[in-house]
Amino acid sequence: MWFAIKQIYESLLFALSALKENLLRTILSLLGVTVGIFAIIGVLTLVDTLNDSIKNSLSFIGNKVIYVDVFPWTFGKGEYPWWKYIKRPNPTYEEYKFLEKNLTQASAVSVFGVRGGLNVKYKNSSAKGVVMQGISYAHNKVADLRIENGRYFTEQETESGRNVILIGATLAKDLFGNADPIGQTIKINNIPFNVIAVLKKQGDNLLGAPSTDNLCIAPFKSMQKMFISTRRRGVRPQIALKGFESDTGLQELEYEAKGVLRAYRGLKPLEEDNFALNRPEALFDFIDGIIVTLKIGGWLIGSFSMLVGCFGIANIMFVSVKERTNLIGIQKSLGAKNYFILSQFLFEAIFLSVIGGLAGLLLVSMLSFLSSETFVIKLTTLNILIGLGVSSVIGILAGIIPAISASRLDPVIAIRSK
């Protein structure tokens, strides 16, 4: 253990000496490693940030959820016969109740609907273009609904369709300012609703995806009554099925839901499904495919710079071996073994390469100054370890041949060299 520490220490001294004596040459040689690490880790960091931002933007669709819909999600895979899908019947509230009663592989079943362009008023304050969502009692198990102040619906309120509502943080600020909205009555298209909660502020997201900040959420039945009473077109129900954590890939839930829906709709064995069971995982898999492609591109771009850096460090090491040939001969004449000489130069090459890698990581960390509210750039511990690991491997590849040549020098010939 002590021998290894001494070896590393001596290698550090030799490397620092090389840096001081030939500063410009060393910096130019390490530039390839620096640029390479910056390219690779920079791309990995930006891609990881992009991946996190996109998935955070899509968090509203939930996790381990299947959506019953008319149109399947294909994301550009093959032909899309929309003319066939458009003839399918829409999901209904009765289907939701049937699924809720008969599904055993679902941890929660929810129905919801959305309408936009609504006017919301409270005394002299108003907000236009507000989006309203009607949900069933179990919807908070399906979607990510975080309450900052107040409470969620009771099951009785959702089943009876009471005019109670949850409002987003931005909407609450616009209508009430700094006052407490809980217990107050607002009017949505002139229909009164009692505010029972304010949702936690989400802020902007990368894709401009739906946010709860300017949203109001009511029981699905009260939303249905609202639009029927105002003689406007009703709300189209959408059904969401939440699976169990143990259901890998939601296969069990999908098979059961397909059988129950086919039975409810009276489809014969040879008839094609007239509904689609869509999973967010399909979207995330599509995104992951793009992310992997971007990462491969980053590695390919960075590899060229790393190759240049590898040759640069190898050049330094060959020059270092030549300059210290006399010293190597003296060390060998005093009993130094071949592996001692080899490890000296190999540690020195690794150290030089790691310096270049650290410089690259420093440049990557400066990318955080380009962060925005929707795109927070952060250098992760994993990417730092990857950068240091790659630079260490480059050091080994660049230093192994010069180190071997140094360890094989004849001590008599080496001492005579100038």
N, C-alpha and C positions, 0 to 999 in steps of 0.2 A: 504493500500500500504506500509506504513512504517513498519507495523507489519510483513508483508511478507519479506521485505528486512532484518529486524532484525533477523527473523528466519533463513534465508539463511546465514547471516553473522555468527550467532552462530553455525550453522551446519558446516560451513567451518572451524571454529576454532576447533570444536570437531574432525572433520575429520583430520585436520592437526596435532592435538595432538595425534590421534591414529597412524598417519604415523610416527611421531617422536618417540613415546614410543615403538612401535613394528614395526620398519622399515622393518626388514627382513620378518616377518610374513605377513605384508601388501603387500610387493612386490610380494611374492610368491602367495598370494591369488589373486592379480590383474593380475598376469601373464596370467591366462586363458582368461580374457577379452582382454588383449593386443594381445595375439596370435589370438584370435577369430576375433577381429576387423581387424587385419593385414590380416588374411586369406580372410575374406569377402570383405573388401574394396580393398585389393591387387588384388584379382581376378577380381572384378568389374572394377578397374582401367585398368588392363592389357587387359581385354576383350573389354572395351570401346576404348582403344588405338588400339587394333587389328581391331576392327570394323571400326574405322575412317581411319586407314591406308589402309585397303582393299578397302573401298569405294572411297578413294582418288586415289588409284591405278586404279580403274575402272571408273574414272570420264570421260575418253575419250569416253565412250559409250553414254554419255548424260543422261538427265533427261526428263521424259515424252516423250519418243521416241519409235516408233515402227519400227522394221527393217523387210523389206520384204526379205525373204530368202528361200532357198530350204529345209534346215533342221530345224526342230523346236528345241527350247531349252527346255529340260525336266529335266536336273540335277538329273538323276538317278531314276526318277519316272516311274516304270513299264518297260515293254518291249520296246525296241527301234528298230523298223523295218527299219533300214537304207537302206536295199535292195529295199524298196518301195520308199523312199525319193530320192534316188540317180537317179531315172528315171525322176524326175521332171525337167521341163525346168528352166534354170537360168533366173533371172530378166534381163530385157533389158533396153537400154536407151530410147527406144520408150515407154515402160511401165512407165518409170519415167515421161516423158513428158505428158503422158495421165493422170497419177495420179495428177501431178501438176496442170493440167487444170481442172480436174473434182472434186477433193476433196474440200469439203467446211468445214470439221471439222478439217483440218490440218492448223496450223499456218505457217508451212514451209515444203517443200518437197525437198529432196536433193538426188543426186546420187553421188557416190564416188567409187573409185577403188584404189587398193594398189599393188605396185610391189617393190620387194626388190633386194638386191645384185647389186646395181648400182654404177658406178664410176662417181665421181663428180670432176671437175678440175677448178682451177682458176690460170692462169699463171703457176708458178712452184709448186703450192700447189695442193694436191689432197686428196680425201677421198674415201675409198672403202667400199662396203657393205652398202651403204646408202639406206634408204627406201624412196620411192616416193609415194605420195598420190595425186590422181586427184579428184577434188571436183567441185560441181556446186556452183553457186553464193549464194544460201541460206544455204550452209553448216555451216556457222558461227553461224546460229541460232539453229542448231541441236547439234553441238559439241562445246566443250570448246576450242576456239582458241583465245589466248591472244597475241596481238602484242606488242612487246617492242619498236620497232623502225620501222617507215615506215607506209605503208597503206595496206588495204585489196584490193582484186580484185574489179574491177568495173563489172557491169553486162555485159557490152559490151565485156570486156576481156574474160569472161567465155563463153559467147555465140559464140564468133568468134574463140575461142581457141588460143589466143595469148600466146607466149612463155614468160610469166612472172611467177615469182616464189617467194614463201615465204620460208625462210630457218630457221632451228632450231638454238638455241644459240650455242650449241656445234659445229655444222657444220660450223657456221659463224666464230667461233674462230679458228677452224682447217684450214679454207681456207684463212681467211683475217687477222688473228691475232688481233691486236688492231685497224686496219683500218676500215673505214666505208664501209659496203658492199652495201649500198643502191645505186642503179644506175649502179652497176658493172654487168658484164656479166660472168656467169659461164657456163661450158659445162657439160651436163649430158649425158653420153654415146655419147659424141662428138656432141651433139645438143645444141646450145646456148640458154640460158634463162637469162632474165634480172631480177635481184634481186630487189624486191619492198618492202620487209619487213623482219625483223628478229623477230622471235617469242620469247616470254618470257621464260626464263629458268625454267624448271620443276624440274630437279634433279631426283635422283633415286626414285623408289617406291618399296613398300614391295613385290609385286608379280612379279616384273620385267616386268610389263605390258608396252604396247607401249607408248613411250614418244615422244614429239615433238622436243626434243633437238637435235636428229640426223636425223631429218626428213626434207624433202623438199616437198612443196605443190604447185601444179600447177592446172590450170583449167582442168577439166576432158577431154574436147575435145582436148586440146593440148597434154595431156598424151596419148590419144587414137591415135592421128596422129603420135606421136613419135614412138610408138611400131609398128604401121602399116608400117611406113616408113623404119624401120630397119628390116622388115620382121620377126619380132618376134611375138609370140602368143599375141593376143590382151588382153585388160584389161577387167576383169569380173566386170560388174557394180553391185553395191549394193545400195539399195534404203532405205532411212530413212525418216520417217514421224514424224514430231514434232506436238504434240497435244497442245491444249489450257489449261491453268491452271484450267479453270472451268470444264474441262472434267475429272471427277473423275474416276480413273482407266483406262482412255483412252478408255472407252467402246464405246462411240459414234464414235470416229475415227476408232476403230477396225471394227465395224459393217459396216461403210461406205466403208472403204478400201477393206474389203472382197467382198462386193457387186460390187464395181467398177472393181476389179481385175478379179472376176469371169465373169463379162460381157465382159471385154477386151479379156480374154482367151477363151471365148465362151463355158464355162462349162454349162452343162445342170443342171436343178434343183436337180436331184438325184445323180449327179456326185460328187465325193469327191474333196475337194480343192487340187490343185496341187502346193500349195505354203504354206509357214509358215509366220505368223505374230508374231514376237518375241519382247517381251518387257523386258528391263533391270530390271524392277520391279520384274520379276520372279527370276532373279539371286539374287537380293537384299533380297527377301523374303527367299530364300534358305540360304543365309548367316545369316540373322536374326534368323532363326531357330537354326543354329549352335551356335550363340552367346547366345541365351536364354538358351540352354542346358548347356553351359559353366558357365553361371551365376548361374544357379540352382546348379550345382556342387560346385561352390564356397560357396554358402549359406549352403549347406549340410556339407561341410568340416568345415566351420567356426562355424556352430551351435554346434558341439561337444565341441570345445574349449570354446564357450560362455557358455555352460551348466556347464563346470568345473568352469569357472570364476564366474558364478552365485552362485554356492555352496560355493566357496571361500569367496565371499563377505558376503554371509549369515552367514558363520562361524564367520567372523570378527564382524558382527553386534551382533550376539548372545553373543560373548565374551564381546563386548563393553557394552551391556545391563547389563550383570552380573557384570562387573567392576564398573559401574556407578549406580547400584541399589540404594545405599545410597543417591546419588545426586538426583536421580529421586524422592525418598521419600521426600527429603527436598523441592524440587521444588513444588511437589503436596501439601505439607503442607502449603506452602506459597500462594496457590491458583492457581497453574498451572493446566490448563484443560487437559483432555486426548488428544485432538487433538494437543495441544502444544507439548506434549511429543512425540506423533506419528510423527508429522511433523519434529521434530528435528532429529530423527533417520532415517526417510525416506530420508530427504535431505542429510544426511551424507552418506547413502548408494549410492544415485545417484551421489554425488560428487566423491566418491571413484571409482565408475564404470566409470565415465566420465574421470577421471585421467588415468585409464587403457585404455580407448578408445583413448584418445589423444596420449598416448604412441604408440598405434597401428597405428594411423594415421601418426605419425612422422616416423615410420618405412616404411610405404607405400610411403611417400614423398621422402624417400631416394632411392626408385626404379628409380627415375628420372635420377640418375647417370648412369643407364644402358641404357639410351636412345641412339638411333642412328639416322642417317639422315632419314631413312625410317620408324623408329618406335619410335616416340616421346612420352615418358610416362609422363603423366601430371595428377596430382590429381585434379579433378574438384570440384567445390563448392558443387554440388549435392552429390557427394560421401562423402565429408566431413560431410555434414548434415545428410546423411544416417548413417555414423559411429557414430556421436554424438547421433543421435536418437536411434540407436540400443543399445548403451551403457547406455543411460538413461533408456530405458525400462528394461534392465538387472538389473540396480540399483533398480528400483521400485520393480521388482519381487523378488530380493534378500533381499530387506530391509523391505518389507511390513509385513511379519510375525514377525520378531524381533521387529519392531516398534509397532505393535499391542500388543504384549506381554508386552512391556515396558509401554505402555499407560494404561494397565489394572492392573498394580501393585498396591497393597494396600499400601498407604503411610506409615502407622504405621509399617507394616512388612518390607517395603523397608528401612525405616530409621534404623531399628534395625539390618539390614544386615551389614556384614563387607566386 
